[in-house]
């Protein structure tokens, strides 16, 4: 069952982490992702939001060949450059804005 309110609540928390939490962008992206990792496509109001979330998620766990023992998320974050990390953070902000539109 879709829970759009839950998705909005979690996105607000994730954006708060990205904007206000101390630390490097990669650490904040990790915490933001962990806040949202249990969201499913039908938790979003429309297909555009679902696709945006799927793209963010894919970009954050794309290093599926990692054998470091730290996990796909951490290895993917450490492999990306600052511009990639900033781009993903901006997509979180966009998704949050879309989810809060009337």
VMD Tcl script that builds the backbone (N, CA, C; Angstrom):
set m [mol new atoms 306]
animate dup $m
set s [atomselect $m all]
$s set {name element resname resid chain x y z} {
  {N N UNK 1 A 0.837 -1.177 0.000}
  {CA C UNK 1 A 0.000 0.000 0.000}
  {C C UNK 1 A 0.884 1.243 0.000}
  {N N UNK 2 A 0.578 2.202 -0.839}
  {CA C UNK 2 A 1.350 3.425 -0.966}
  {C C UNK 2 A 1.198 4.275 0.291}
  {N N UNK 3 A 2.307 4.856 0.709}
  {CA C UNK 3 A 2.286 5.733 1.858}
  {C C UNK 3 A 3.060 6.998 1.498}
  {N N UNK 4 A 2.410 7.893 0.770}
  {CA C UNK 4 A 3.054 9.100 0.290}
  {C C UNK 4 A 3.503 9.999 1.445}
  {N N UNK 5 A 2.737 10.039 2.513}
  {CA C UNK 5 A 3.104 10.852 3.676}
  {C C UNK 5 A 4.398 10.367 4.311}
  {N N UNK 6 A 4.561 9.056 4.387}
  {CA C UNK 6 A 5.791 8.485 4.934}
  {C C UNK 6 A 6.982 8.856 4.058}
  {N N UNK 7 A 6.810 8.782 2.748}
  {CA C UNK 7 A 7.895 9.140 1.824}
  {C C UNK 7 A 8.273 10.603 2.001}
  {N N UNK 8 A 7.289 11.491 2.096}
  {CA C UNK 8 A 7.582 12.919 2.295}
  {C C UNK 8 A 8.322 13.139 3.606}
  {N N UNK 9 A 7.883 12.478 4.654}
  {CA C UNK 9 A 8.527 12.611 5.962}
  {C C UNK 9 A 9.990 12.165 5.906}
  {N N UNK 10 A 10.231 11.027 5.288}
  {CA C UNK 10 A 11.599 10.501 5.188}
  {C C UNK 10 A 12.472 11.395 4.310}
  {N N UNK 11 A 11.907 11.928 3.215}
  {CA C UNK 11 A 12.655 12.829 2.348}
  {C C UNK 11 A 13.037 14.112 3.074}
  {N N UNK 12 A 12.121 14.636 3.881}
  {CA C UNK 12 A 12.429 15.829 4.663}
  {C C UNK 12 A 13.606 15.559 5.589}
  {N N UNK 13 A 13.601 14.424 6.247}
  {CA C UNK 13 A 14.706 14.058 7.127}
  {C C UNK 13 A 16.012 13.906 6.341}
  {N N UNK 14 A 15.945 13.259 5.187}
  {CA C UNK 14 A 17.142 13.066 4.360}
  {C C UNK 14 A 17.722 14.407 3.916}
  {N N UNK 15 A 16.865 15.329 3.511}
  {CA C UNK 15 A 17.338 16.650 3.090}
  {C C UNK 15 A 17.923 17.409 4.272}
  {N N UNK 16 A 17.313 17.305 5.434}
  {CA C UNK 16 A 17.889 17.928 6.631}
  {C C UNK 16 A 19.303 17.408 6.878}
  {N N UNK 17 A 19.495 16.127 6.699}
  {CA C UNK 17 A 20.824 15.531 6.866}
  {C C UNK 17 A 21.793 16.106 5.843}
  {N N UNK 18 A 21.373 16.161 4.596}
  {CA C UNK 18 A 22.245 16.679 3.533}
  {C C UNK 18 A 22.629 18.135 3.773}
  {N N UNK 19 A 21.687 18.928 4.250}
  {CA C UNK 19 A 21.909 20.366 4.381}
  {C C UNK 19 A 22.586 20.741 5.695}
  {N N UNK 20 A 22.196 20.113 6.778}
  {CA C UNK 20 A 22.611 20.609 8.091}
  {C C UNK 20 A 23.582 19.726 8.859}
  {N N UNK 21 A 23.695 18.469 8.504}
  {CA C UNK 21 A 24.584 17.585 9.269}
  {C C UNK 21 A 26.044 17.946 8.986}
  {N N UNK 22 A 26.880 17.793 9.980}
  {CA C UNK 22 A 28.307 18.063 9.757}
  {C C UNK 22 A 28.948 16.930 8.957}
  {N N UNK 23 A 30.072 17.221 8.378}
  {CA C UNK 23 A 30.838 16.183 7.709}
  {C C UNK 23 A 30.863 16.320 6.205}
  {N N UNK 24 A 31.694 15.509 5.583}
  {CA C UNK 24 A 31.837 15.525 4.131}
  {C C UNK 24 A 30.543 15.103 3.427}
  {N N UNK 25 A 30.392 15.555 2.196}
  {CA C UNK 25 A 29.181 15.261 1.422}
  {C C UNK 25 A 28.946 13.763 1.287}
  {N N UNK 26 A 29.983 12.974 1.132}
  {CA C UNK 26 A 29.793 11.527 0.975}
  {C C UNK 26 A 29.194 10.905 2.236}
  {N N UNK 27 A 29.626 11.372 3.396}
  {CA C UNK 27 A 29.056 10.864 4.650}
  {C C UNK 27 A 27.595 11.271 4.782}
  {N N UNK 28 A 27.279 12.497 4.397}
  {CA C UNK 28 A 25.891 12.962 4.469}
  {C C UNK 28 A 25.014 12.231 3.467}
  {N N UNK 29 A 25.553 11.952 2.277}
  {CA C UNK 29 A 24.792 11.154 1.297}
  {C C UNK 29 A 24.508 9.757 1.839}
  {N N UNK 30 A 25.487 9.177 2.496}
  {CA C UNK 30 A 25.285 7.842 3.066}
  {C C UNK 30 A 24.156 7.869 4.083}
  {N N UNK 31 A 24.172 8.826 4.973}
  {CA C UNK 31 A 23.123 8.908 5.996}
  {C C UNK 31 A 21.759 9.207 5.373}
  {N N UNK 32 A 21.740 10.078 4.376}
  {CA C UNK 32 A 20.475 10.385 3.696}
  {C C UNK 32 A 19.916 9.132 3.022}
  {N N UNK 33 A 20.771 8.387 2.348}
  {CA C UNK 33 A 20.322 7.163 1.682}
  {C C UNK 33 A 19.789 6.158 2.710}
  {N N UNK 34 A 20.499 5.988 3.794}
  {CA C UNK 34 A 20.059 5.023 4.805}
  {C C UNK 34 A 18.701 5.408 5.386}
  {N N UNK 35 A 18.411 6.686 5.415}
  {CA C UNK 35 A 17.110 7.163 5.875}
  {C C UNK 35 A 15.989 6.746 4.926}
  {N N UNK 36 A 16.337 6.589 3.636}
  {CA C UNK 36 A 15.324 6.309 2.608}
  {C C UNK 36 A 15.362 4.908 2.041}
  {N N UNK 37 A 16.328 4.111 2.421}
  {CA C UNK 37 A 16.558 2.839 1.731}
  {C C UNK 37 A 15.363 1.890 1.718}
  {N N UNK 38 A 14.446 2.042 2.643}
  {CA C UNK 38 A 13.298 1.137 2.671}
  {C C UNK 38 A 12.124 1.630 1.820}
  {N N UNK 39 A 12.256 2.799 1.169}
  {CA C UNK 39 A 11.165 3.285 0.329}
  {C C UNK 39 A 11.055 2.463 -0.945}
  {N N UNK 40 A 9.822 2.249 -1.360}
  {CA C UNK 40 A 9.531 1.503 -2.581}
  {C C UNK 40 A 8.937 2.448 -3.612}
  {N N UNK 41 A 8.907 2.010 -4.854}
  {CA C UNK 41 A 8.397 2.851 -5.950}
  {C C UNK 41 A 6.986 3.353 -5.661}
  {N N UNK 42 A 6.132 2.522 -5.090}
  {CA C UNK 42 A 4.745 2.954 -4.877}
  {C C UNK 42 A 4.572 3.871 -3.663}
  {N N UNK 43 A 5.659 4.150 -2.940}
  {CA C UNK 43 A 5.599 5.125 -1.855}
  {C C UNK 43 A 5.584 6.557 -2.389}
  {N N UNK 44 A 5.881 6.706 -3.676}
  {CA C UNK 44 A 5.909 8.032 -4.287}
  {C C UNK 44 A 4.615 8.287 -5.034}
  {N N UNK 45 A 4.295 9.554 -5.159}
  {CA C UNK 45 A 3.019 9.976 -5.721}
  {C C UNK 45 A 2.878 9.662 -7.194}
  {N N UNK 46 A 3.998 9.690 -7.951}
  {CA C UNK 46 A 3.880 9.431 -9.389}
  {C C UNK 46 A 5.128 8.728 -9.920}
  {N N UNK 47 A 5.047 8.310 -11.168}
  {CA C UNK 47 A 6.145 7.570 -11.793}
  {C C UNK 47 A 7.414 8.393 -11.914}
  {N N UNK 48 A 7.281 9.700 -12.139}
  {CA C UNK 48 A 8.455 10.557 -12.242}
  {C C UNK 48 A 9.270 10.556 -10.961}
  {N N UNK 49 A 8.581 10.638 -9.839}
  {CA C UNK 49 A 9.269 10.593 -8.547}
  {C C UNK 49 A 9.879 9.214 -8.312}
  {N N UNK 50 A 9.154 8.186 -8.665}
  {CA C UNK 50 A 9.668 6.819 -8.505}
  {C C UNK 50 A 10.929 6.611 -9.324}
  {N N UNK 51 A 10.920 7.114 -10.559}
  {CA C UNK 51 A 12.114 6.979 -11.415}
  {C C UNK 51 A 13.288 7.788 -10.880}
  {N N UNK 52 A 13.005 8.979 -10.375}
  {CA C UNK 52 A 14.079 9.802 -9.808}
  {C C UNK 52 A 14.709 9.095 -8.611}
  {N N UNK 53 A 13.885 8.526 -7.729}
  {CA C UNK 53 A 14.403 7.781 -6.583}
  {C C UNK 53 A 15.202 6.565 -7.045}
  {N N UNK 54 A 14.700 5.839 -8.037}
  {CA C UNK 54 A 15.412 4.662 -8.544}
  {C C UNK 54 A 16.781 5.052 -9.094}
  {N N UNK 55 A 16.857 6.191 -9.777}
  {CA C UNK 55 A 18.135 6.655 -10.308}
  {C C UNK 55 A 19.117 7.033 -9.215}
  {N N UNK 56 A 18.624 7.724 -8.190}
  {CA C UNK 56 A 19.476 8.085 -7.052}
  {C C UNK 56 A 19.999 6.819 -6.387}
  {N N UNK 57 A 19.082 5.918 -6.136}
  {CA C UNK 57 A 19.449 4.661 -5.472}
  {C C UNK 57 A 20.488 3.885 -6.275}
  {N N UNK 58 A 20.265 3.776 -7.569}
  {CA C UNK 58 A 21.210 3.061 -8.432}
  {C C UNK 58 A 22.586 3.719 -8.401}
  {N N UNK 59 A 22.611 5.041 -8.475}
  {CA C UNK 59 A 23.894 5.749 -8.472}
  {C C UNK 59 A 24.640 5.599 -7.150}
  {N N UNK 60 A 23.908 5.398 -6.064}
  {CA C UNK 60 A 24.559 5.268 -4.752}
  {C C UNK 60 A 25.026 3.854 -4.429}
  {N N UNK 61 A 24.520 2.868 -5.132}
  {CA C UNK 61 A 24.953 1.490 -4.845}
  {C C UNK 61 A 25.428 0.784 -6.104}
  {N N UNK 62 A 25.977 1.560 -7.034}
  {CA C UNK 62 A 26.360 0.999 -8.331}
  {C C UNK 62 A 27.635 0.164 -8.295}
  {N N UNK 63 A 28.435 0.276 -7.267}
  {CA C UNK 63 A 29.686 -0.480 -7.192}
  {C C UNK 63 A 29.394 -1.890 -6.678}
  {N N UNK 64 A 28.856 -2.718 -7.548}
  {CA C UNK 64 A 28.458 -4.072 -7.173}
  {C C UNK 64 A 29.613 -5.077 -7.218}
  {N N UNK 65 A 30.810 -4.616 -7.559}
  {CA C UNK 65 A 31.963 -5.520 -7.625}
  {C C UNK 65 A 32.849 -5.402 -6.402}
  {N N UNK 66 A 32.435 -4.614 -5.452}
  {CA C UNK 66 A 33.240 -4.366 -4.263}
  {C C UNK 66 A 33.456 -5.635 -3.453}
  {N N UNK 67 A 34.656 -5.752 -2.964}
  {CA C UNK 67 A 34.961 -6.862 -2.070}
  {C C UNK 67 A 35.669 -6.363 -0.813}
  {N N UNK 68 A 35.479 -5.093 -0.505}
  {CA C UNK 68 A 36.158 -4.495 0.643}
  {C C UNK 68 A 35.534 -4.890 1.972}
  {N N UNK 69 A 34.284 -5.358 1.933}
  {CA C UNK 69 A 33.588 -5.697 3.168}
  {C C UNK 69 A 32.844 -4.514 3.768}
  {N N UNK 70 A 32.956 -3.337 3.154}
  {CA C UNK 70 A 32.280 -2.150 3.682}
  {C C UNK 70 A 30.901 -1.972 3.098}
  {N N UNK 71 A 30.604 -2.654 2.028}
  {CA C UNK 71 A 29.289 -2.559 1.411}
  {C C UNK 71 A 29.302 -1.730 0.155}
  {N N UNK 72 A 28.294 -1.973 -0.673}
  {CA C UNK 72 A 28.192 -1.307 -1.965}
  {C C UNK 72 A 28.077 0.206 -1.823}
  {N N UNK 73 A 27.281 0.659 -0.872}
  {CA C UNK 73 A 27.050 2.084 -0.698}
  {C C UNK 73 A 28.358 2.812 -0.394}
  {N N UNK 74 A 29.073 2.363 0.619}
  {CA C UNK 74 A 30.315 3.042 1.014}
  {C C UNK 74 A 31.344 3.001 -0.107}
  {N N UNK 75 A 31.496 1.870 -0.747}
  {CA C UNK 75 A 32.476 1.762 -1.830}
  {C C UNK 75 A 32.099 2.641 -3.014}
  {N N UNK 76 A 30.818 2.714 -3.329}
  {CA C UNK 76 A 30.373 3.584 -4.419}
  {C C UNK 76 A 30.651 5.039 -4.082}
  {N N UNK 77 A 30.333 5.436 -2.857}
  {CA C UNK 77 A 30.573 6.823 -2.445}
  {C C UNK 77 A 32.055 7.179 -2.498}
  {N N UNK 78 A 32.895 6.293 -2.051}
  {CA C UNK 78 A 34.324 6.586 -2.035}
  {C C UNK 78 A 34.920 6.636 -3.436}
  {N N UNK 79 A 34.282 5.960 -4.394}
  {CA C UNK 79 A 34.787 5.958 -5.770}
  {C C UNK 79 A 34.339 7.195 -6.556}
  {N N UNK 80 A 33.308 7.894 -6.101}
  {CA C UNK 80 A 32.804 9.025 -6.875}
  {C C UNK 80 A 33.562 10.306 -6.546}
  {N N UNK 81 A 33.575 11.212 -7.524}
  {CA C UNK 81 A 34.227 12.502 -7.292}
  {C C UNK 81 A 33.217 13.486 -6.700}
  {N N UNK 82 A 33.705 14.663 -6.324}
  {CA C UNK 82 A 32.856 15.649 -5.665}
  {C C UNK 82 A 31.683 16.085 -6.533}
  {N N UNK 83 A 31.908 16.239 -7.841}
  {CA C UNK 83 A 30.811 16.694 -8.703}
  {C C UNK 83 A 29.698 15.650 -8.787}
  {N N UNK 84 A 30.048 14.377 -8.798}
  {CA C UNK 84 A 29.024 13.321 -8.783}
  {C C UNK 84 A 28.241 13.359 -7.476}
  {N N UNK 85 A 28.943 13.510 -6.358}
  {CA C UNK 85 A 28.281 13.559 -5.052}
  {C C UNK 85 A 27.337 14.757 -4.981}
  {N N UNK 86 A 27.780 15.906 -5.469}
  {CA C UNK 86 A 26.935 17.094 -5.455}
  {C C UNK 86 A 25.717 16.925 -6.357}
  {N N UNK 87 A 25.901 16.275 -7.487}
  {CA C UNK 87 A 24.786 16.026 -8.403}
  {C C UNK 87 A 23.719 15.148 -7.760}
  {N N UNK 88 A 24.155 14.120 -7.060}
  {CA C UNK 88 A 23.196 13.247 -6.376}
  {C C UNK 88 A 22.477 14.006 -5.273}
  {N N UNK 89 A 23.205 14.826 -4.521}
  {CA C UNK 89 A 22.581 15.625 -3.464}
  {C C UNK 89 A 21.516 16.551 -4.049}
  {N N UNK 90 A 21.800 17.155 -5.199}
  {CA C UNK 90 A 20.817 18.034 -5.851}
  {C C UNK 90 A 19.579 17.249 -6.274}
  {N N UNK 91 A 19.761 16.018 -6.687}
  {CA C UNK 91 A 18.612 15.189 -7.076}
  {C C UNK 91 A 17.761 14.833 -5.857}
  {N N UNK 92 A 18.393 14.635 -4.695}
  {CA C UNK 92 A 17.631 14.457 -3.454}
  {C C UNK 92 A 16.755 15.682 -3.212}
  {N N UNK 93 A 17.337 16.876 -3.371}
  {CA C UNK 93 A 16.586 18.115 -3.158}
  {C C UNK 93 A 15.425 18.225 -4.143}
  {N N UNK 94 A 15.665 17.869 -5.391}
  {CA C UNK 94 A 14.614 17.904 -6.403}
  {C C UNK 94 A 13.486 16.937 -6.047}
  {N N UNK 95 A 13.844 15.723 -5.662}
  {CA C UNK 95 A 12.845 14.724 -5.285}
  {C C UNK 95 A 12.025 15.203 -4.107}
  {N N UNK 96 A 12.672 15.805 -3.128}
  {CA C UNK 96 A 11.961 16.333 -1.972}
  {C C UNK 96 A 10.973 17.429 -2.394}
  {N N UNK 97 A 11.415 18.309 -3.273}
  {CA C UNK 97 A 10.523 19.362 -3.753}
  {C C UNK 97 A 9.311 18.804 -4.488}
  {N N UNK 98 A 9.545 17.825 -5.350}
  {CA C UNK 98 A 8.434 17.195 -6.088}
  {C C UNK 98 A 7.460 16.507 -5.138}
  {N N UNK 99 A 7.989 15.841 -4.135}
  {CA C UNK 99 A 7.127 15.107 -3.194}
  {C C UNK 99 A 6.267 16.036 -2.360}
  {N N UNK 100 A 6.719 17.271 -2.179}
  {CA C UNK 100 A 5.969 18.208 -1.352}
  {C C UNK 100 A 5.061 19.147 -2.149}
  {N N UNK 101 A 5.080 18.997 -3.487}
  {CA C UNK 101 A 4.156 19.797 -4.296}
  {C C UNK 101 A 2.726 19.322 -4.068}
  {N N UNK 102 A 1.817 20.230 -4.216}
  {CA C UNK 102 A 0.406 19.852 -3.991}
  {C C UNK 102 A -0.151 19.039 -5.122}
}
mol reanalyze $m
mol bondsrecalc $m
mol representation Tube
mol addrep $m
